Amino acid sequence: MFSNKENSTSTVGAKNYHHQQQQQQATSSFKAPQRVLKPVNNNNNSNNIPSTASVKPSTTATTTTIATTTTSTAAPSSDKSKEKKRWVIDDFDIGKPLGKEHQLRREIEIQSHLRHPNILRLYGYFYDEKRVFLIIEFAKGGECFKELQKVRRFTEEYAATYSLQIADALRYCHSKHVIHRDIKPENLLIGINGEIKIADFGWSVHAPNSKRSTFCGTLEYLPPEVVQSKDYDQTVDVWSLGILIYEFLYGSSPFNSEKEQDILSKIKDNHYEFPSDVYVSDEAKDLISRLLNSDPYQRISLEETINHPWIKRFAHKYALEPTKLNMPIPSQSMY
């Protein structure tokens, strides 16, 4: 069904998660200019995250992301191979401001504690007077959104494989009382074996005992309860998964419109259509319809999604075993 493609290794990723091809040989023991590396200690609480006094910007924080991966290739025996790469600030792209400091602190705290093959690892961080540097897992395949733009829409095999992986990752998040609140192609990366990875936890929240009321996320992915300013829970992620699958298969969101008010009205009325000019299986349409239920308590569960006939029919047999997957990115597929 999917053709295998040989993996390669690299070391450094930019804020937009594109790796710098000129860098070679992965290493996790690098030095930052004039600062000591401050890794996240997963056994402690948010006190490990820089305080307001140590992160100079009082309202926003700019990040640079460093992506790392280990390599199975034996190092050459020459003396040069023993020399460690010394990184400088010019080796990295500076990201745009990510928001208020408390939001960045929460993102670091949540993502650094999550362990799932379809969630991008956040290994640690360090900082200087103006920036916070995130050390993350390397995602060789790049951005899911850009792949979708290249091919316009995914085959059902790719869509089902990615959807299964995301559903399993969200199920894990919810078991840890984490609500993502912003699932969309722009927040997904493709890993070294072709697996999807949830990569952005900027709007995520740890909510073990209460519902939420914050109006946040991406407009076309908002569920009716958020649009109507009602309290909500983890089922907002289930709705977003339905929007995501629709966009995977049709190339646009079901509530797409040029006017913001039209989008909100369509969401409130749950008014969308399946375009007749694109063939999509009835099983896929059934799953989308069950995910996009206006009543959050009537939406299909993530467990049921994982076992849905569409997933069973189209998802790669190694979708949940990334080390065996070896799936090319969609634009390089033979489909």
C-alpha positions in Angstrom: 0.0 0.0 0.0 2.8 2.4 1.0 6.3 2.2 -0.5 9.2 2.3 1.9 11.8 5.0 1.8 15.3 5.0 3.4 15.6 7.3 6.4 18.3 9.9 6.9 19.5 11.8 9.9 20.1 15.4 10.7 20.5 17.6 13.7 19.1 21.1 13.7 15.6 22.4 13.1 14.4 26.0 12.8 11.4 27.5 14.6 9.2 26.6 11.6 10.6 23.1 12.0 12.6 23.0 8.8 16.0 21.5 9.4 19.2 23.3 8.4 20.7 20.9 5.8 24.2 22.2 6.3 24.4 20.8 9.9 25.7 17.3 10.4 25.8 14.6 13.1 23.3 14.9 15.9 24.4 15.7 19.4 22.5 16.7 22.5 25.6 18.1 24.3 26.0 21.6 22.8 26.7 24.9 24.4 24.7 28.1 24.1 26.4 31.5 24.0 27.0 32.7 27.6 24.3 30.6 29.1 24.2 27.2 30.8 21.7 24.7 29.5 18.7 24.4 31.8 16.9 21.2 31.0 13.4 20.4 32.1 13.3 18.2 35.2 10.2 16.1 34.7 10.1 15.2 38.4 9.6 18.8 39.5 6.9 21.3 38.9 6.7 24.5 36.9 9.3 26.1 39.0 11.8 24.7 36.5 10.4 27.1 33.9 12.2 30.5 33.8 10.7 33.1 36.1 9.6 36.6 35.0 12.9 37.9 36.3 15.0 35.6 34.2 13.0 36.0 31.0 13.3 39.7 30.2 10.3 40.3 27.9 7.4 41.0 30.2 4.6 40.4 27.7 5.9 38.1 24.9 8.5 35.5 24.5 10.3 34.7 21.3 11.6 31.2 20.8 14.2 29.4 18.8 13.7 25.7 18.3 16.5 23.2 18.2 15.6 19.7 16.9 17.6 16.7 17.8 17.7 13.1 16.8 20.1 10.2 17.5 21.9 8.4 14.7 22.6 4.7 14.4 25.5 5.3 12.0 28.9 4.6 13.6 31.1 7.8 13.9 34.3 7.9 11.8 37.5 7.0 13.7 39.3 10.2 12.7 40.2 12.8 15.4 37.8 15.3 13.7 34.9 13.1 14.6 35.6 13.6 18.3 35.2 17.3 18.0 31.9 18.6 19.3 29.9 21.0 17.2 29.8 24.4 18.8 26.4 26.0 18.0 26.1 29.7 17.5 22.9 31.8 17.3 23.2 32.1 13.5 22.6 28.4 13.2 19.0 28.8 14.1 16.0 30.7 12.8 14.3 33.0 15.3 10.6 32.3 15.7 7.8 34.9 15.9 6.6 35.9 19.4 4.5 33.1 20.9 2.3 35.1 23.3 2.3 36.0 26.9 4.9 34.5 29.2 2.4 32.5 31.3 1.2 30.8 28.0 4.7 29.8 27.1 5.4 28.5 30.6 2.3 26.4 30.4 3.2 25.1 26.9 6.6 24.0 28.1 5.3 22.4 31.3 2.6 20.4 29.4 4.6 19.3 26.4 7.7 18.3 28.3 5.8 15.8 30.3 4.0 14.0 27.4 5.4 10.8 26.1 3.7 9.4 23.0 5.1 8.4 19.6 2.7 10.8 17.9 3.5 13.8 20.1 6.6 15.8 19.4 9.0 15.5 22.3 10.1 18.6 24.1 13.5 17.6 25.7 14.2 20.9 27.5 15.0 24.5 27.1 17.5 27.3 27.9 17.2 31.0 27.6 19.0 34.3 27.3 17.9 37.9 28.0 15.5 38.0 25.1 14.7 34.5 23.9 13.7 31.1 25.1 15.3 28.2 23.2 13.3 24.9 23.0 15.1 21.6 22.4 12.7 19.4 20.5 12.6 16.1 18.6 13.6 16.3 15.0 10.7 15.9 12.5 12.3 14.9 9.2 9.1 15.1 7.1 8.4 18.7 7.8 5.0 20.4 8.1 1.8 18.5 7.5 0.1 21.7 6.3 2.7 22.2 3.5 2.3 18.6 2.4 -1.4 19.1 2.2 -0.9 22.3 0.1 1.4 20.4 -2.3 -0.9 17.5 -3.0 -4.2 19.4 -2.4 -5.8 16.5 -0.5 -4.6 13.2 0.9 -5.5 9.8 -0.2 -7.8 7.9 2.2 -4.8 5.7 3.1 -2.8 8.7 4.3 -5.8 10.4 5.9 -6.8 7.3 7.8 -3.3 6.6 9.0 -2.7 10.2 10.2 -6.2 10.3 11.8 -5.6 7.0 13.7 -2.3 8.4 15.0 -3.8 11.7 16.1 -6.8 10.0 17.7 -4.5 7.7 19.7 -2.3 10.7 20.7 -5.4 12.7 21.8 -6.7 9.7 23.8 -3.3 9.7 25.6 -3.5 13.5 26.2 -7.1 13.2 27.6 -6.0 10.3 29.9 -3.5 12.9 31.4 -6.3 15.5 31.6 -4.7 17.6 28.8 -7.0 19.3 26.3 -5.1 20.4 23.1 -7.8 22.9 21.9 -6.0 23.7 18.5 -5.8 20.6 16.4 -5.2 21.6 12.7 -2.7 20.8 9.9 -0.5 23.8 10.8 0.1 22.2 14.2 1.2 18.8 12.9 4.6 17.6 11.8 5.7 14.5 10.0 8.3 12.3 11.8 11.3 10.4 10.6 9.3 7.3 9.8 6.5 9.1 8.2 4.3 9.3 11.3 2.3 12.3 12.2 3.2 14.3 15.4 1.2 16.9 17.3 3.7 19.7 17.6 2.2 22.8 19.1 0.7 22.9 22.5 0.4 26.7 22.8 -3.4 26.6 23.5 -3.3 23.4 25.5 -4.5 23.2 29.1 -4.3 20.8 32.0 -7.9 20.5 33.3 -8.4 17.6 35.6 -11.5 18.7 37.5 -13.3 21.4 35.6 -14.7 22.5 32.3 -13.2 25.4 30.4 -14.7 28.6 29.1 -11.8 30.4 27.3 -12.6 31.3 23.7 -9.5 30.1 21.9 -8.3 28.0 19.0 -8.6 28.5 15.2 -12.0 29.9 13.9 -12.9 27.2 11.4 -12.0 24.4 13.9 -14.1 25.8 16.8 -17.0 23.6 18.0 -20.5 25.0 18.5 -20.2 25.1 22.3 -17.1 27.4 22.1 -18.8 29.6 19.4 -21.8 29.9 21.7 -19.7 30.8 24.7 -20.6 27.7 26.6 -18.4 25.7 29.0 -16.6 22.8 27.2 -14.4 19.8 27.9 -12.0 17.5 26.1 -14.7 16.7 23.4 -13.6 19.9 21.7 -10.6 17.9 20.4 -13.0 15.3 19.0 -14.8 17.9 17.0 -11.5 19.3 15.7 -10.5 15.8 14.6 -13.6 15.7 12.5 -12.7 19.0 10.8 -9.2 17.8 10.3 -10.3 14.5 8.6 -12.6 16.5 6.3 -9.7 18.9 5.4 -7.4 15.9 4.7 -9.9 14.4 2.3 -11.4 17.5 0.6 -8.6 20.1 0.9 -10.6 22.7 2.9 -12.5 22.9 6.1 -16.3 22.1 6.0 -17.2 25.6 7.3 -14.9 27.5 5.0 -16.0 31.0 4.0 -14.4 34.4 3.3 -16.5 36.1 6.0 -15.9 35.4 9.6 -19.6 35.8 10.5 -20.6 33.2 7.9 -18.2 30.7 9.4 -19.6 31.2 12.8 -23.2 30.8 11.5 -22.3 27.6 9.7 -20.7 26.2 12.8 -23.7 27.1 15.0 -26.1 25.5 12.5 -23.7 22.6 11.8 -24.2 23.3 8.1 -21.7 21.6 5.8 -21.7 19.4 2.7 -19.7 16.7 1.1 -18.6 17.9 -2.4 -19.8 15.6 -5.1 -16.8 16.3 -7.4 -14.4 14.5 -4.9 -14.8 10.8 -4.3 -14.7 9.9 -0.6 -15.8 6.6 0.8 -19.1 6.3 2.7 -17.1 5.1 5.7 -15.2 8.3 5.8 -18.3 10.4 5.6 -19.9 8.4 8.4 -16.9 9.0 10.7 -16.8 12.7 9.9 -20.6 13.0 10.6 -20.3 11.3 13.9 -17.3 13.4 15.0 -19.1 16.6 13.9 -22.1 16.2 16.2 -23.3 19.5 17.6 -24.0 17.8 20.9 -20.6 17.1 22.5 -22.1 14.3 24.6 -23.2 12.5 21.4 -19.9 12.7 19.5 -18.2 9.4 18.8 -15.4 8.7 21.3 -11.8 8.5 20.4 -11.8 4.8 21.2 -14.7 4.3 18.8 -12.9 6.4 16.2 -9.8 4.2 16.5 -12.0 1.2 15.8 -14.2 2.7 13.1 -14.6 0.7 9.9 -12.9 3.5 7.8 -9.8 3.4 10.0 -9.7 -0.4 9.9 -10.1 -0.4 6.1 -7.6 2.3 5.1 -5.0 3.0 7.9 -1.5 1.5 7.5 -1.1 -1.7 9.5 1.9 -0.2 11.3 0.2 3.1 11.9 0.7 2.7 15.7 4.2 1.2 15.4 6.2 4.1 13.9 9.5 2.2 13.9 8.0 -0.2 11.4 6.1 2.3 9.4 8.7 3.8 6.9 6.0 5.7 5.1 7.1 8.4 2.6 5.6 11.8 2.9 2.5 12.3 0.7 4.3 14.4 -1.9 6.9 11.7 -2.4 4.4 8.9 -2.4 3.7 6.8 -5.5 -0.1 7.6 -5.2 
